[in-house]
Amino acid sequence: MRPLVPICIFFLTAILVSDHFHLILSPKLDPKLTPLIGVSGTYLGRVVTPPRTPDFGTALVVDLEQEASVGPVLGMVQLQVGSPQWGGFIPTVFVGDEVRFITRLKRPTWYKNWGGFNYRRFLERQGILLKGYVDDPESLTVLTPPKISLLG
């Protein structure tokens, strides 16, 4: 008997089952947000990660709390704020700040590159199901007062 065959079958089954459980356990989109995908709206949320500033602008993760026309909603959004190089701006926001912003939400792009990096699944594992882009400083408002630091 070849011990390699049962071991291979075991590992293949484990991979298939883990992928199946990922589909079951992955976060689901709030049904109230589904009709708002692709439509510009005003959203209220709280910043949950420190802003990252790569070359193409600032990326924030915002936990949605409310949409102007629908009311309370649930979901995490990766918010891309315009780059200063392209005439954009860098907002002064901190973790825990309540922000109001106007954007058009969309699902992250899913390139059907089987076996390659899946950006949509990468964001889903972090609980982020939607993306938005803000390029106008008037479209992003920090509602919490600025924090006072004794360190300067």
TORDO-524300 format. One record per residue: residue number from 1; x negated, y, z of N, C-alpha, C, CB in turn. Coordinates in nm, 2 decimals, always signed. Glycine has a CB too. Example, Ala and Ser with C-alpha at 12.3 -4.5 7.8 and 13.67 -1.06 7.14 Angstrom:
TORDO-524300
- 1  -1.32  -0.57  +0.78  -1.23  -0.45  +0.78  -1.32  -0.33  +0.78  -1.13  -0.45  +0.90
- 2  -1.28  -0.22  +0.71  -1.37  -0.11  +0.71  -1.29  +0.00  +0.79  -1.41  -0.06  +0.57
end
This chain:
TORDO-524300
- 1  -0.08  -0.12  +0.00  +0.00  +0.00  +0.00  -0.09  +0.12  +0.00  +0.10  +0.00  +0.12
- 2  -0.05  +0.22  -0.08  -0.12  +0.34  -0.09  -0.07  +0.45  +0.01  -0.12  +0.40  -0.23
- 3  -0.15  +0.49  +0.11  -0.10  +0.58  +0.21  -0.08  +0.72  +0.15  -0.20  +0.59  +0.33
- 4  -0.14  +0.75  +0.04  -0.13  +0.88  -0.02  +0.01  +0.92  -0.07  -0.23  +0.90  -0.13
- 5  +0.08  +0.82  -0.12  +0.21  +0.84  -0.18  +0.31  +0.89  -0.07  +0.26  +0.71  -0.24
- 6  +0.32  +0.82  +0.04  +0.42  +0.87  +0.15  +0.38  +1.00  +0.20  +0.43  +0.76  +0.26
- 7  +0.25  +1.03  +0.21  +0.21  +1.16  +0.26  +0.25  +1.27  +0.16  +0.05  +1.16  +0.29
- 8  +0.23  +1.25  +0.04  +0.27  +1.34  -0.07  +0.42  +1.37  -0.07  +0.22  +1.30  -0.21
- 9  +0.50  +1.26  -0.06  +0.64  +1.27  -0.05  +0.68  +1.35  +0.07  +0.71  +1.13  -0.05
- 10  +0.62  +1.33  +0.19  +0.65  +1.40  +0.31  +0.62  +1.55  +0.29  +0.57  +1.35  +0.42
- 11  +0.51  +1.59  +0.24  +0.48  +1.73  +0.22  +0.56  +1.80  +0.12  +0.33  +1.74  +0.18
- 12  +0.60  +1.73  +0.01  +0.69  +1.79  -0.09  +0.83  +1.81  -0.03  +0.70  +1.70  -0.21
- 13  +0.87  +1.72  +0.05  +1.00  +1.73  +0.12  +1.00  +1.85  +0.22  +1.05  +1.60  +0.19
- 14  +0.89  +1.86  +0.29  +0.88  +1.97  +0.39  +0.88  +2.10  +0.32  +0.75  +1.95  +0.47
- 15  +0.82  +2.11  +0.20  +0.81  +2.24  +0.13  +0.95  +2.27  +0.08  +0.72  +2.23  +0.01
- 16  +1.02  +2.18  +0.02  +1.16  +2.20  -0.02  +1.25  +2.24  +0.09  +1.21  +2.08  -0.10
- 17  +1.24  +2.17  +0.20  +1.33  +2.20  +0.31  +1.30  +2.34  +0.37  +1.32  +2.09  +0.42
- 18  +1.18  +2.37  +0.38  +1.14  +2.51  +0.44  +1.19  +2.62  +0.35  +0.99  +2.52  +0.46
- 19  +1.18  +2.60  +0.22  +1.23  +2.70  +0.13  +1.39  +2.71  +0.14  +1.19  +2.66  -0.02
- 20  +1.45  +2.59  +0.15  +1.60  +2.59  +0.17  +1.64  +2.67  +0.30  +1.65  +2.45  +0.17
- 21  +1.56  +2.64  +0.41  +1.60  +2.71  +0.53  +1.57  +2.86  +0.52  +1.52  +2.65  +0.65
- 22  +1.47  +2.90  +0.44  +1.45  +3.04  +0.43  +1.57  +3.11  +0.36  +1.32  +3.07  +0.34
- 23  +1.63  +3.04  +0.27  +1.75  +3.10  +0.20  +1.87  +3.11  +0.30  +1.79  +3.01  +0.08
- 24  +1.88  +3.01  +0.39  +1.99  +3.01  +0.49  +1.96  +3.12  +0.60  +2.00  +2.87  +0.55
- 25  +1.84  +3.13  +0.64  +1.81  +3.22  +0.75  +1.77  +3.36  +0.71  +1.70  +3.16  +0.83
- 26  +1.76  +3.39  +0.58  +1.72  +3.52  +0.54  +1.83  +3.62  +0.57  +1.69  +3.53  +0.39
- 27  +1.80  +3.74  +0.60  +1.90  +3.84  +0.64  +2.00  +3.87  +0.52  +1.84  +3.97  +0.68
- 28  +2.12  +3.89  +0.55  +2.22  +3.92  +0.45  +2.25  +4.07  +0.44  +2.35  +3.84  +0.48
- 29  +2.29  +4.11  +0.33  +2.32  +4.25  +0.30  +2.46  +4.28  +0.36  +2.32  +4.29  +0.16
- 30  +2.47  +4.40  +0.43  +2.60  +4.44  +0.48  +2.70  +4.46  +0.37  +2.59  +4.57  +0.57
- 31  +2.82  +4.39  +0.37  +2.91  +4.40  +0.26  +2.96  +4.55  +0.23  +3.04  +4.32  +0.30
- 32  +2.95  +4.64  +0.33  +2.98  +4.78  +0.31  +2.88  +4.85  +0.21  +2.99  +4.85  +0.44
- 33  +2.75  +4.79  +0.21  +2.65  +4.85  +0.13  +2.65  +4.81  -0.01  +2.51  +4.82  +0.19
- 34  +2.71  +4.69  -0.04  +2.71  +4.63  -0.17  +2.76  +4.73  -0.28  +2.78  +4.50  -0.18
- 35  +2.88  +4.79  -0.26  +2.93  +4.89  -0.36  +2.85  +5.01  -0.37  +3.07  +4.92  -0.33
- 36  +2.76  +5.04  -0.27  +2.68  +5.17  -0.28  +2.55  +5.15  -0.35  +2.66  +5.21  -0.14
- 37  +2.51  +5.03  -0.39  +2.39  +5.01  -0.46  +2.40  +5.08  -0.60  +2.36  +4.85  -0.48
- 38  +2.30  +5.16  -0.62  +2.29  +5.23  -0.75  +2.37  +5.36  -0.75  +2.35  +5.15  -0.86
- 39  +2.43  +5.40  -0.64  +2.51  +5.52  -0.62  +2.44  +5.61  -0.52  +2.66  +5.49  -0.58
- 40  +2.43  +5.74  -0.55  +2.36  +5.83  -0.46  +2.45  +5.85  -0.34  +2.33  +5.96  -0.53
- 41  +2.39  +5.85  -0.22  +2.47  +5.87  -0.10  +2.39  +5.94  +0.01  +2.52  +5.74  -0.05
- 42  +2.45  +5.98  +0.11  +2.39  +6.04  +0.23  +2.39  +5.94  +0.34  +2.46  +6.18  +0.27
- 43  +2.27  +5.91  +0.39  +2.25  +5.81  +0.49  +2.19  +5.86  +0.62  +2.17  +5.69  +0.44
- 44  +2.23  +5.80  +0.73  +2.17  +5.84  +0.86  +2.10  +5.71  +0.92  +2.28  +5.89  +0.96
- 45  +1.98  +5.73  +0.97  +1.91  +5.61  +1.02  +1.80  +5.65  +1.11  +1.86  +5.52  +0.91
- 46  +1.73  +5.55  +1.16  +1.62  +5.57  +1.26  +1.49  +5.51  +1.20  +1.65  +5.51  +1.40
- 47  +1.38  +5.58  +1.21  +1.25  +5.53  +1.16  +1.20  +5.42  +1.25  +1.15  +5.65  +1.14
- 48  +1.17  +5.31  +1.19  +1.13  +5.19  +1.28  +0.98  +5.16  +1.26  +1.21  +5.08  +1.24
- 49  +0.91  +5.21  +1.16  +0.77  +5.18  +1.14  +0.70  +5.31  +1.12  +0.74  +5.08  +1.03
- 50  +0.57  +5.32  +1.16  +0.50  +5.44  +1.13  +0.49  +5.46  +0.98  +0.35  +5.44  +1.19
- 51  +0.49  +5.59  +0.94  +0.48  +5.62  +0.79  +0.35  +5.57  +0.74  +0.50  +5.76  +0.76
- 52  +0.35  +5.50  +0.62  +0.23  +5.46  +0.55  +0.21  +5.56  +0.44  +0.24  +5.31  +0.50
- 53  +0.09  +5.60  +0.41  +0.07  +5.70  +0.30  -0.03  +5.64  +0.21  +0.02  +5.83  +0.36
- 54  +0.01  +5.55  +0.12  -0.08  +5.51  +0.01  -0.09  +5.62  -0.10  -0.02  +5.37  -0.05
- 55  -0.15  +5.59  -0.21  -0.18  +5.68  -0.31  -0.05  +5.74  -0.37  -0.27  +5.62  -0.42
- 56  +0.06  +5.67  -0.37  +0.17  +5.71  -0.44  +0.28  +5.77  -0.36  +0.23  +5.59  -0.51
- 57  +0.25  +5.82  -0.24  +0.35  +5.88  -0.16  +0.35  +5.82  -0.02  +0.49  +5.87  -0.22
- 58  +0.46  +5.85  +0.06  +0.47  +5.80  +0.19  +0.59  +5.69  +0.20  +0.50  +5.91  +0.29
- 59  +0.56  +5.58  +0.26  +0.66  +5.48  +0.27  +0.71  +5.47  +0.42  +0.60  +5.34  +0.23
- 60  +0.84  +5.48  +0.44  +0.90  +5.46  +0.57  +0.99  +5.35  +0.57  +0.97  +5.59  +0.61
- 61  +1.01  +5.28  +0.68  +1.12  +5.18  +0.70  +1.22  +5.24  +0.79  +1.06  +5.04  +0.75
- 62  +1.34  +5.25  +0.74  +1.45  +5.31  +0.82  +1.56  +5.21  +0.85  +1.51  +5.44  +0.74
- 63  +1.60  +5.20  +0.97  +1.72  +5.12  +1.01  +1.84  +5.20  +0.99  +1.70  +5.06  +1.16
- 64  +1.92  +5.17  +0.89  +2.05  +5.24  +0.86  +2.15  +5.23  +0.98  +2.11  +5.19  +0.73
- 65  +2.21  +5.34  +1.00  +2.32  +5.35  +1.10  +2.45  +5.39  +1.05  +2.28  +5.44  +1.22
- 66  +2.45  +5.48  +0.94  +2.57  +5.53  +0.89  +2.55  +5.58  +0.75  +2.62  +5.64  +0.98
- 67  +2.66  +5.57  +0.67  +2.67  +5.63  +0.54  +2.78  +5.73  +0.54  +2.68  +5.52  +0.42
- 68  +2.77  +5.84  +0.47  +2.87  +5.95  +0.48  +3.01  +5.91  +0.44  +2.83  +6.06  +0.40
- 69  +3.03  +5.83  +0.34  +3.16  +5.79  +0.29  +3.22  +5.67  +0.35  +3.16  +5.78  +0.14
- 70  +3.13  +5.58  +0.40  +3.18  +5.45  +0.45  +3.18  +5.44  +0.60  +3.08  +5.34  +0.39
- 71  +3.09  +5.51  +0.67  +3.09  +5.50  +0.81  +2.97  +5.41  +0.85  +3.21  +5.45  +0.87
- 72  +2.98  +5.34  +0.97  +2.87  +5.26  +1.02  +2.83  +5.15  +0.92  +2.91  +5.21  +1.15
- 73  +2.70  +5.14  +0.90  +2.65  +5.03  +0.82  +2.52  +4.97  +0.88  +2.61  +5.08  +0.67
- 74  +2.49  +4.85  +0.85  +2.37  +4.79  +0.90  +2.27  +4.75  +0.79  +2.41  +4.66  +0.99
- 75  +2.15  +4.77  +0.81  +2.05  +4.73  +0.71  +1.92  +4.81  +0.73  +2.10  +4.74  +0.57
- 76  +1.81  +4.75  +0.68  +1.68  +4.82  +0.68  +1.65  +4.86  +0.54  +1.57  +4.73  +0.74
- 77  +1.60  +4.98  +0.52  +1.57  +5.03  +0.39  +1.42  +5.08  +0.39  +1.66  +5.15  +0.36
- 78  +1.35  +5.04  +0.28  +1.22  +5.10  +0.27  +1.24  +5.23  +0.18  +1.12  +5.00  +0.19
- 79  +1.20  +5.34  +0.24  +1.22  +5.47  +0.18  +1.09  +5.52  +0.13  +1.29  +5.57  +0.28
- 80  +1.08  +5.54  +0.00  +0.96  +5.60  -0.06  +0.98  +5.75  -0.07  +0.93  +5.53  -0.20
- 81  +0.89  +5.82  -0.02  +0.89  +5.97  -0.02  +0.79  +6.02  -0.12  +0.87  +6.03  +0.12
- 82  +0.82  +6.11  -0.21  +0.74  +6.16  -0.32  +0.60  +6.19  -0.28  +0.80  +6.27  -0.38
- 83  +0.51  +6.18  -0.37  +0.37  +6.20  -0.35  +0.33  +6.35  -0.38  +0.28  +6.12  -0.45
- 84  +0.25  +6.41  -0.29  +0.21  +6.55  -0.31  +0.14  +6.57  -0.45  +0.12  +6.60  -0.20
- 85  +0.07  +6.46  -0.49  +0.00  +6.47  -0.62  +0.10  +6.50  -0.74  -0.08  +6.34  -0.65
- 86  +0.22  +6.45  -0.72  +0.32  +6.46  -0.83  +0.42  +6.57  -0.79  +0.39  +6.33  -0.85
- 87  +0.38  +6.66  -0.71  +0.47  +6.77  -0.67  +0.57  +6.73  -0.56  +0.55  +6.81  -0.79
- 88  +0.54  +6.62  -0.49  +0.62  +6.57  -0.38  +0.58  +6.63  -0.25  +0.62  +6.42  -0.37
- 89  +0.62  +6.57  -0.14  +0.59  +6.62  -0.01  +0.56  +6.50  +0.09  +0.70  +6.71  +0.05
- 90  +0.50  +6.53  +0.20  +0.48  +6.43  +0.30  +0.56  +6.48  +0.42  +0.32  +6.42  +0.34
- 91  +0.66  +6.40  +0.47  +0.74  +6.44  +0.58  +0.66  +6.42  +0.71  +0.87  +6.36  +0.58
- 92  +0.70  +6.49  +0.81  +0.64  +6.47  +0.95  +0.75  +6.40  +1.03  +0.60  +6.61  +1.02
- 93  +0.73  +6.27  +1.03  +0.83  +6.18  +1.10  +0.75  +6.09  +1.19  +0.92  +6.11  +1.01
- 94  +0.81  +6.04  +1.30  +0.75  +5.95  +1.39  +0.85  +5.83  +1.41  +0.72  +6.02  +1.52
- 95  +0.80  +5.72  +1.46  +0.88  +5.61  +1.50  +0.99  +5.65  +1.60  +0.80  +5.49  +1.55
- 96  +1.11  +5.62  +1.58  +1.22  +5.66  +1.66  +1.29  +5.78  +1.62  +1.17  +5.68  +1.80
- 97  +1.24  +5.86  +1.53  +1.31  +5.98  +1.48  +1.43  +5.94  +1.41  +1.21  +6.06  +1.39
- 98  +1.54  +6.02  +1.43  +1.66  +6.00  +1.35  +1.65  +6.09  +1.23  +1.79  +6.04  +1.44
- 99  +1.68  +6.03  +1.11  +1.67  +6.10  +0.99  +1.80  +6.09  +0.91  +1.55  +6.05  +0.91
- 100  +1.82  +6.20  +0.83  +1.93  +6.20  +0.73  +1.87  +6.22  +0.60  +2.04  +6.31  +0.76
- 101  +1.91  +6.13  +0.50  +1.85  +6.15  +0.37  +1.95  +6.11  +0.26  +1.73  +6.05  +0.36
- 102  +1.92  +6.17  +0.14  +2.00  +6.14  +0.02  +1.92  +6.06  -0.07  +2.06  +6.28  -0.04
- 103  +1.97  +5.95  -0.11  +1.90  +5.86  -0.20  +2.00  +5.77  -0.28  +1.79  +5.78  -0.13
- 104  +1.95  +5.70  -0.38  +2.02  +5.60  -0.45  +1.96  +5.47  -0.41  +2.02  +5.62  -0.60
- 105  +2.03  +5.38  -0.34  +1.97  +5.26  -0.29  +1.97  +5.16  -0.40  +2.06  +5.20  -0.17
- 106  +1.87  +5.07  -0.40  +1.86  +4.96  -0.50  +1.80  +4.84  -0.43  +1.78  +5.01  -0.62
- 107  +1.82  +4.73  -0.49  +1.75  +4.60  -0.45  +1.61  +4.61  -0.49  +1.83  +4.48  -0.50
- 108  +1.51  +4.55  -0.42  +1.37  +4.55  -0.46  +1.36  +4.46  -0.59  +1.28  +4.49  -0.35
- 109  +1.27  +4.50  -0.67  +1.25  +4.42  -0.80  +1.21  +4.28  -0.77  +1.15  +4.50  -0.89
- 110  +1.26  +4.19  -0.84  +1.23  +4.05  -0.83  +1.17  +4.01  -0.97  +1.35  +3.96  -0.79
- 111  +1.04  +4.00  -0.98  +0.98  +3.95  -1.10  +0.98  +3.80  -1.10  +0.83  +4.00  -1.12
- 112  +1.03  +3.74  -1.20  +1.05  +3.59  -1.20  +0.92  +3.53  -1.24  +1.16  +3.55  -1.30
- 113  +0.82  +3.55  -1.16  +0.69  +3.49  -1.18  +0.67  +3.37  -1.09  +0.57  +3.60  -1.16
- 114  +0.72  +3.26  -1.13  +0.72  +3.14  -1.04  +0.58  +3.11  -1.00  +0.79  +3.02  -1.12
- 115  +0.57  +3.09  -0.87  +0.44  +3.06  -0.80  +0.36  +3.18  -0.77  +0.37  +2.96  -0.90
- 116  +0.40  +3.30  -0.82  +0.33  +3.42  -0.79  +0.39  +3.49  -0.67  +0.33  +3.51  -0.91
- 117  +0.34  +3.61  -0.65  +0.38  +3.69  -0.53  +0.52  +3.74  -0.56  +0.29  +3.81  -0.51
- 118  +0.61  +3.72  -0.47  +0.75  +3.76  -0.48  +0.77  +3.88  -0.38  +0.85  +3.65  -0.45
- 119  +0.77  +4.00  -0.44  +0.79  +4.13  -0.36  +0.92  +4.13  -0.29  +0.77  +4.25  -0.45
- 120  +1.03  +4.09  -0.35  +1.16  +4.10  -0.29  +1.16  +4.00  -0.16  +1.27  +4.06  -0.39
- 121  +1.11  +3.89  -0.18  +1.11  +3.79  -0.07  +1.02  +3.84  +0.05  +1.06  +3.65  -0.11
- 122  +0.90  +3.90  +0.01  +0.81  +3.96  +0.11  +0.89  +4.07  +0.19  +0.69  +4.03  +0.03
- 123  +0.96  +4.15  +0.13  +1.04  +4.25  +0.20  +1.15  +4.19  +0.29  +1.10  +4.36  +0.11
- 124  +1.22  +4.09  +0.23  +1.32  +4.02  +0.30  +1.27  +3.96  +0.43  +1.39  +3.91  +0.21
- 125  +1.15  +3.90  +0.43  +1.10  +3.84  +0.55  +1.07  +3.94  +0.66  +0.96  +3.77  +0.52
- 126  +1.06  +4.07  +0.62  +1.05  +4.18  +0.72  +1.19  +4.24  +0.75  +0.96  +4.29  +0.66
- 127  +1.29  +4.19  +0.69  +1.43  +4.24  +0.72  +1.47  +4.35  +0.63  +1.44  +4.28  +0.86
- 128  +1.39  +4.39  +0.53  +1.42  +4.50  +0.44  +1.49  +4.44  +0.32  +1.29  +4.57  +0.40
- 129  +1.61  +4.49  +0.29  +1.69  +4.44  +0.18  +1.71  +4.54  +0.07  +1.82  +4.39  +0.23
- 130  +1.68  +4.67  +0.10  +1.71  +4.77  +0.00  +1.59  +4.87  +0.00  +1.84  +4.85  +0.03
- 131  +1.58  +4.94  -0.11  +1.48  +5.05  -0.13  +1.55  +5.18  -0.17  +1.37  +5.00  -0.23
- 132  +1.48  +5.29  -0.14  +1.53  +5.42  -0.18  +1.42  +5.51  -0.21  +1.63  +5.48  -0.08
- 133  +1.44  +5.61  -0.29  +1.33  +5.71  -0.32  +1.38  +5.85  -0.30  +1.29  +5.69  -0.47
- 134  +1.30  +5.93  -0.23  +1.34  +6.07  -0.20  +1.22  +6.15  -0.25  +1.36  +6.09  -0.04
- 135  +1.25  +6.24  -0.35  +1.15  +6.33  -0.41  +1.17  +6.47  -0.38  +1.14  +6.30  -0.56
- 136  +1.28  +6.51  -0.31  +1.31  +6.65  -0.28  +1.30  +6.67  -0.13  +1.45  +6.68  -0.34
- 137  +1.23  +6.77  -0.09  +1.22  +6.79  +0.06  +1.35  +6.82  +0.12  +1.12  +6.91  +0.09
- 138  +1.45  +6.88  +0.05  +1.58  +6.91  +0.10  +1.66  +6.78  +0.13  +1.65  +7.00  +0.01
- 139  +1.62  +6.67  +0.07  +1.70  +6.55  +0.08  +1.66  +6.46  +0.20  +1.67  +6.46  -0.05
- 140  +1.56  +6.50  +0.28  +1.52  +6.43  +0.40  +1.51  +6.53  +0.51  +1.38  +6.36  +0.38
- 141  +1.59  +6.50  +0.61  +1.60  +6.59  +0.73  +1.58  +6.51  +0.86  +1.74  +6.66  +0.74
- 142  +1.48  +6.56  +0.94  +1.46  +6.49  +1.07  +1.55  +6.56  +1.17  +1.31  +6.51  +1.12
- 143  +1.64  +6.48  +1.23  +1.74  +6.53  +1.32  +1.70  +6.54  +1.47  +1.86  +6.44  +1.31
- 144  +1.59  +6.46  +1.50  +1.55  +6.47  +1.64  +1.45  +6.58  +1.66  +1.48  +6.33  +1.68
- 145  +1.44  +6.64  +1.77  +1.35  +6.75  +1.79  +1.20  +6.70  +1.78  +1.37  +6.83  +1.92
- 146  +1.11  +6.79  +1.75  +0.97  +6.75  +1.74  +0.92  +6.71  +1.88  +0.88  +6.86  +1.69
- 147  +0.83  +6.61  +1.88  +0.77  +6.55  +2.00  +0.66  +6.65  +2.05  +0.72  +6.41  +1.98
- 148  +0.65  +6.67  +2.18  +0.55  +6.75  +2.24  +0.44  +6.66  +2.30  +0.60  +6.85  +2.35
- 149  +0.32  +6.68  +2.26  +0.21  +6.60  +2.31  +0.12  +6.68  +2.39  +0.14  +6.53  +2.19
- 150  +0.07  +6.62  +2.50  -0.03  +6.69  +2.58  -0.17  +6.68  +2.53  -0.02  +6.64  +2.73
- 151  -0.19  +6.59  +2.43  -0.32  +6.56  +2.38  -0.35  +6.65  +2.26  -0.33  +6.42  +2.34
- 152  -0.26  +6.73  +2.22  -0.28  +6.82  +2.10  -0.21  +6.78  +1.99  -0.42  +6.83  +2.07
end
